[in-house]
Amino acid sequence: MKIFLTVLTVFLDLLHAADGATNDTTAVKPSRPPLIVAVERGDRRAVEKLLRDGADVEVRTSDGVTPLYAAAFHDQADILQLLIRAGAKVDGRAAHGRTALFPAGAEGRGNALDVLLDAGADPNARSDPGELAQTPLHMAAVEGQVETTRRLLTRGARANVWDDRLHITPLYLAVLAGHERAAALLRERGADPAITDVFGQTPARAAALMAGAKTRQLLSATNISLGFDSRSIVVLAYLGESQERRTYRGNRVAVAFGDGSLIATAAHCVDDFAEAQQKAILAKPLVFSPYHGDLFEAEILAVDASADLAILRVAWDEHPAVPLADDQELEGAKEMFVTGYAPPENKDGTRLPAPRQLSAEQLPVVQVTVSNGAPRVILGGARFTGPGWSGSPMILTGSGSLGGIFCRKDDVHLDALPVLRNRIGASARAIRELMSAQGIQMKAPPRGWKGPDDAAAAFSAGLGWLDSQAGRPPQDALAAGERFVQRRPNSGQAHRLLAVSASAMRSPGAGELADTHFREAARLAPGSVLVHASYGWHLDTRGRTEEALAELDKAARIEPENAFVRATRLKLLADLRPNEAELLGQRLVAEGSDIAAYWFHYAGALRKLGKHGEALRAAQAAVRLASKEQVWYRGRLADILARCGQLEEAEECHRELLEQRPDSPTFWLWYAQFLVEKRPERSTDARRALQKCESLNDPPIVPPKVLDDLRVQCQPNTGPRHEP
C-alpha cells in the first residue's frame, strides 16, 4: 500500500547507455523536471551536474513531488545529502503538506530517515489539515514499518499525537491495519491504548467494528424479530407534474411513529418537494403503506435541515407505529437495526424493480451525541446501509423503539484501508425537539392493527406502478395502473395513477379512459389537490379549457397557495379571459416574484392584450428565473421580441433554444414559423427548418395538420402561426 506516491518512479533505462552513466537529460519528458527524474533513477552524477548548472532544488512535479521527497522515497541517502547541501529545505512541503520524512517513515527507508533527522528534520511535522496520517509516525505505523517507527520514536516523535480531524493516533492506525509488531512497539514506547477518536472509540474498539463489518450479513426483516410491527415502515415517492413533463424521482423510506399519523424521514428526502413549489411543479409526498396496501398524500409539518430530519402527517384512519425511545433508553442502547427497503444491486446498468421486502442491518451504537446543535445517533461498522436507505428507521434491538432516522453515511479510508464506516442519523431526541418547536402533538400508539387481507399484494401492485415510471414504455405504466386499481378500486389515488398513465398515451380511447378514472378519482378523493389539479391539466391538454379551469378552481379552494395550480389557472385565463388574467398575473408576480411560471403566463396574458412592451419585460423575467427544464420559455420571449420588431434578438433566442435542444421538433417548428412570418426573404432556411422538424417528429409531437399548414406558409402567402 503506497499512500503518498501513486506513481513516483519513471523507468527511463532504455533511454540511456548500458552502463547508466550519462548526463544527457534532453530525452526526459517535459512533464517531469530533469532533476527529479535523475533523483528517481539514482543517478548521482546527473544530479550533481544539474545542481552545478543551477537546477532549482525545490522544483516539483504537477502532483507535488520535490527532489528531496523523491530521494527519501527511493532511500537515496547520498543524493539526499547532496540536495540538502545545495539548499533543499529539510522540512520543505511536498504534496498534501508532507515533508520528506513521511515517505521515509512509511517505506521503511532507514538510511534516508537518519540523514533527514541528522539534518534537523522535524519528527513531529504535520501535513495539511484534514489528513489522517498527519505525521511521519502515523505513516510508519499504518504501513507497519517497525524499524522506522522505532527510529522516529527514538528521535523525538510523540507517540500519542493525533490528527486534527478525527483524533486518530499512530497506534490507532497500526491496530486497525493489523500490524501487531508496530502496535506493540508503540505501546512499549508510551502510546496510550485508551485514547479515543472523536466518536469515543479506542483503537481496539474501532478495529473490532471494522472486522465485524467484513462478515456482517444483511438480514431479512421477515425472518427476524424486530420488536415492532414492520408495516410501520413506508415508502415515500416523488411524482411531479409540470408543463414540461411528468417526473418520477424514485423512492425514499420513512416510518410511522406516535399515534400512526406522523411520519419521520430524512430532510433531504423531502427537499425536492419544496423545490417543486418554487418551480410550479405539482408534487406532494406520496406515501405507500404496506399496512393499507394503498397510496396517500402527506403533508410536511416540520423540517430541521441541521438535523436532516422531517416530520410529515398522513390523514389515514389508523396505521401501525413505532414508539419513540426516551433519553434513558437511547443512552443505554448497544445496538440498533437500520431497517428499510435495501436497493437492489445493479451490475449491468439495467434498472431493477423496487424491493418489496424489508431488510435490516444490525449495527453497534458508537455514540449518542449532539453535533452542531443537532442530536445524533452514530452507528459503526456498516457494510450495507448507504445510498437508497435514507429515511430508514434506526430501531433499538430488544425494545423495538425508534432510536433515530438514518440520514447519511460517513466512510473514511486511508488509501485502501477502511478506517470508519459510520452511519449517522437524527436521534429520537431530535424528533421530540422538532415536534416541541413546531407544536406537534403525539398521542399514544394504538394496538391490535390488522389491516386488509390483500394489503401485501396491493402494496406490491402499487410499487409496480412506480417501477413502470422509470423509463418504461407508456403501455407498461397503463397495465401497472390497471393492476393497482383492480386491487384498490376504492382508492382515489390508485385511479389517479391509472388516469395519469392513460393521459400519457396517444392511442385511440386513451383520453376517454383517462377521463373515466380522473372522474372516479375526484369522486373518491374530493379533497385531493393532486387529483383535481392533475385532472385540470389533462383537460387542458385535450382543449377542454373551461372544464379544466373548473377543476383547477376546485384545487385552488383546497390549497390556495399551490404554485402549480396558480400558474396553470393563469395560463387558462390568459386564453379565456385575458383582462382577468392580467389582474391575477399582477397579483401573483407581486407575491411570488421569484417564480418563473408566474411571469411566463403573465407575459402570455399581456401579449394577448397587445401590451407587447409590458409582455416583453415579463417574458425576460421568466427566462431569467427559468430552470433548465423551462428552457422553452425562450420561445415566448422570441415571439414577443419579434412582435416588438427586435428580430435579431428574437432569432438569437431561437438559436439558443436549438443549441440546447437540437432534437426538439417543437423548437424547429417555432424557428420555421418565425422565418416564414418575419424573414420571408429566407424561405430556403424556413423550408430547411421545416424539414428538420419533420425528420425529428417521430413519434409525432407536432400534429400533422400543423406541419401541413406550415408547408403552405412556406410559400409566398403565409397564414397565422402557432404561438409558444
Secondary structure as the mmCIF struct_conf table of DSSP 4:
data_model
#
loop_
_struct_conf.conf_type_id
_struct_conf.id
_struct_conf.beg_label_comp_id
_struct_conf.beg_label_asym_id
_struct_conf.beg_label_seq_id
_struct_conf.end_label_comp_id
_struct_conf.end_label_asym_id
_struct_conf.end_label_seq_id
BEND BEND1 ILE A 3 PHE A 4
BEND BEND2 THR A 6 VAL A 7
HELX_RH_3T_P HELX_RH_3T_P1 ASP A 13 LEU A 15
BEND BEND3 HIS A 16 HIS A 16
TURN_TY1_P TURN_TY1_P1 ALA A 18 ASP A 19
TURN_TY1_P TURN_TY1_P2 THR A 26 ALA A 27
BEND BEND4 VAL A 28 VAL A 28
TURN_TY1_P TURN_TY1_P3 PRO A 30 SER A 31
BEND BEND5 ARG A 32 ARG A 32
HELX_RH_AL_P HELX_RH_AL_P1 PRO A 34 ARG A 41
TURN_TY1_P TURN_TY1_P4 GLY A 42 GLY A 42
HELX_RH_AL_P HELX_RH_AL_P2 ARG A 44 ARG A 52
TURN_TY1_P TURN_TY1_P5 ASP A 53 GLY A 54
TURN_TY1_P TURN_TY1_P6 VAL A 57 GLU A 58
TURN_TY1_P TURN_TY1_P7 SER A 62 ASP A 63
HELX_RH_AL_P HELX_RH_AL_P3 PRO A 67 PHE A 73
TURN_TY1_P TURN_TY1_P8 HIS A 74 ASP A 75
HELX_RH_AL_P HELX_RH_AL_P4 ALA A 77 ARG A 85
TURN_TY1_P TURN_TY1_P9 ALA A 86 GLY A 87
TURN_TY1_P TURN_TY1_P10 VAL A 90 ASP A 91
HELX_RH_3T_P HELX_RH_3T_P2 ALA A 95 GLY A 97
TURN_TY1_P TURN_TY1_P11 ALA A 100 ALA A 100
HELX_RH_AL_P HELX_RH_AL_P5 LEU A 101 ALA A 106
TURN_TY1_P TURN_TY1_P12 GLU A 107 GLY A 108
HELX_RH_AL_P HELX_RH_AL_P6 GLY A 110 ASP A 118
TURN_TY1_P TURN_TY1_P13 ALA A 119 GLY A 120
TURN_TY1_P TURN_TY1_P14 PRO A 123 ASN A 124
BEND BEND6 ASP A 128 ASP A 128
TURN_TY1_P TURN_TY1_P15 PRO A 129 GLY A 130
BEND BEND7 LEU A 132 ALA A 133
BEND BEND8 THR A 135 THR A 135
HELX_RH_AL_P HELX_RH_AL_P7 PRO A 136 VAL A 142
TURN_TY1_P TURN_TY1_P16 GLU A 143 GLY A 144
HELX_RH_AL_P HELX_RH_AL_P8 VAL A 146 THR A 154
TURN_TY1_P TURN_TY1_P17 ARG A 155 GLY A 156
TURN_TY1_P TURN_TY1_P18 ALA A 159 ASN A 160
TURN_TY1_P TURN_TY1_P19 ASP A 164 LEU A 166
HELX_RH_AL_P HELX_RH_AL_P9 PRO A 170 LEU A 176
TURN_TY1_P TURN_TY1_P20 ALA A 177 GLY A 178
HELX_RH_AL_P HELX_RH_AL_P10 GLU A 180 GLU A 188
TURN_TY1_P TURN_TY1_P21 ARG A 189 GLY A 190
TURN_TY1_P TURN_TY1_P22 PRO A 193 ALA A 194
TURN_TY1_P TURN_TY1_P23 VAL A 198 PHE A 199
BEND BEND9 GLY A 200 GLY A 200
HELX_RH_AL_P HELX_RH_AL_P11 PRO A 203 THR A 215
HELX_LH_PP_P HELX_LH_PP_P1 LEU A 218 LEU A 218
STRN STRN1 LEU A 219 SER A 220
TURN_TY1_P TURN_TY1_P24 ALA A 221 ASN A 223
BEND BEND10 ILE A 224 ILE A 224
BEND BEND11 GLY A 227 PHE A 228
HELX_RH_3T_P HELX_RH_3T_P3 SER A 230 SER A 232
STRN STRN2 ILE A 233 GLU A 241
BEND BEND12 GLN A 243 GLU A 244
STRN STRN3 ARG A 246 PHE A 257
TURN_TY1_P TURN_TY1_P25 GLY A 258 SER A 261
STRN STRN4 LEU A 262 THR A 265
HELX_RH_3T_P HELX_RH_3T_P4 ALA A 267 CYS A 269
TURN_TY1_P TURN_TY1_P26 VAL A 270 VAL A 270
HELX_RH_AL_P HELX_RH_AL_P12 ASP A 271 GLN A 278
TURN_TY1_P TURN_TY1_P27 LYS A 279 ALA A 280
STRN STRN5 LEU A 282 LEU A 282
STRN STRN6 LEU A 286 SER A 289
TURN_TY1_P TURN_TY1_P28 PRO A 290 GLY A 293
STRN STRN7 ASP A 294 ASP A 304
TURN_TY1_P TURN_TY1_P29 ALA A 305 ASP A 308
STRN STRN8 LEU A 309 VAL A 314
BEND BEND13 ASP A 317 ASP A 317
STRN STRN9 VAL A 322 VAL A 322
HELX_LH_PP_P HELX_LH_PP_P2 PRO A 323 PRO A 323
STRN STRN10 LEU A 324 LEU A 324
HELX_LH_PP_P HELX_LH_PP_P3 ALA A 325 ASP A 326
HELX_RH_AL_P HELX_RH_AL_P13 ASP A 327 GLU A 331
TURN_TY1_P TURN_TY1_P30 GLY A 332 GLY A 332
STRN STRN11 GLU A 335 GLY A 340
HELX_LH_PP_P HELX_LH_PP_P4 ALA A 342 GLU A 345
BEND BEND14 LYS A 347 GLY A 349
HELX_LH_PP_P HELX_LH_PP_P5 THR A 350 PRO A 355
BEND BEND15 GLN A 357 GLN A 357
STRN STRN12 SER A 359 SER A 371
TURN_TY1_P TURN_TY1_P31 ASN A 372 GLY A 373
STRN STRN13 ALA A 374 LEU A 379
BEND BEND16 GLY A 381 GLY A 381
BEND BEND17 ARG A 383 PHE A 384
TURN_TY1_P TURN_TY1_P32 PRO A 387 GLY A 388
TURN_TY1_P TURN_TY1_P33 SER A 390 GLY A 391
STRN STRN14 PRO A 393 LEU A 396
TURN_TY1_P TURN_TY1_P34 THR A 397 SER A 399
STRN STRN15 LEU A 402 LEU A 414
TURN_TY1_P TURN_TY1_P35 ASP A 415 ALA A 416
STRN STRN16 LEU A 417 SER A 427
HELX_RH_AL_P HELX_RH_AL_P14 ALA A 428 GLN A 438
TURN_TY1_P TURN_TY1_P36 GLY A 439 GLY A 439
HELX_LH_PP_P HELX_LH_PP_P6 LYS A 443 PRO A 446
TURN_TY1_P TURN_TY1_P37 ASP A 453 ASP A 454
HELX_RH_AL_P HELX_RH_AL_P15 ALA A 455 SER A 468
TURN_TY1_P TURN_TY1_P38 GLN A 469 GLY A 471
HELX_RH_AL_P HELX_RH_AL_P16 PRO A 474 ARG A 487
TURN_TY1_P TURN_TY1_P39 PRO A 489 ASN A 490
HELX_RH_AL_P HELX_RH_AL_P17 GLY A 492 SER A 503
TURN_TY1_P TURN_TY1_P40 ALA A 504 ALA A 504
BEND BEND18 SER A 507 SER A 507
TURN_TY1_P TURN_TY1_P41 PRO A 508 GLY A 509
HELX_RH_AL_P HELX_RH_AL_P18 ALA A 510 LEU A 524
TURN_TY1_P TURN_TY1_P42 PRO A 526 GLY A 527
HELX_RH_AL_P HELX_RH_AL_P19 VAL A 529 THR A 541
TURN_TY1_P TURN_TY1_P43 ARG A 542 GLY A 543
HELX_RH_AL_P HELX_RH_AL_P20 THR A 545 ILE A 558
TURN_TY1_P TURN_TY1_P44 PRO A 560 GLU A 561
HELX_RH_AL_P HELX_RH_AL_P21 ALA A 563 LEU A 576
HELX_RH_AL_P HELX_RH_AL_P22 PRO A 578 GLU A 591
TURN_TY1_P TURN_TY1_P45 SER A 593 ASP A 594
HELX_RH_AL_P HELX_RH_AL_P23 ALA A 596 LYS A 608
TURN_TY1_P TURN_TY1_P46 LEU A 609 GLY A 610
HELX_RH_AL_P HELX_RH_AL_P24 HIS A 612 LEU A 625
HELX_RH_3T_P HELX_RH_3T_P5 LYS A 628 GLN A 630
TURN_TY1_P TURN_TY1_P47 VAL A 631 TRP A 632
HELX_RH_AL_P HELX_RH_AL_P25 TYR A 633 ARG A 643
TURN_TY1_P TURN_TY1_P48 CYS A 644 GLY A 645
HELX_RH_AL_P HELX_RH_AL_P26 LEU A 647 GLN A 660
TURN_TY1_P TURN_TY1_P49 PRO A 662 ASP A 663
HELX_RH_AL_P HELX_RH_AL_P27 PRO A 665 LYS A 678
HELX_RH_3T_P HELX_RH_3T_P6 PRO A 680 ARG A 682
HELX_RH_AL_P HELX_RH_AL_P28 SER A 683 LEU A 696
BEND BEND19 ASP A 698 PRO A 699
BEND BEND20 VAL A 702 VAL A 702
HELX_RH_AL_P HELX_RH_AL_P29 PRO A 704 GLN A 713
TURN_TY1_P TURN_TY1_P50 CYS A 714 CYS A 714
BEND BEND21 GLN A 715 ASN A 717
#
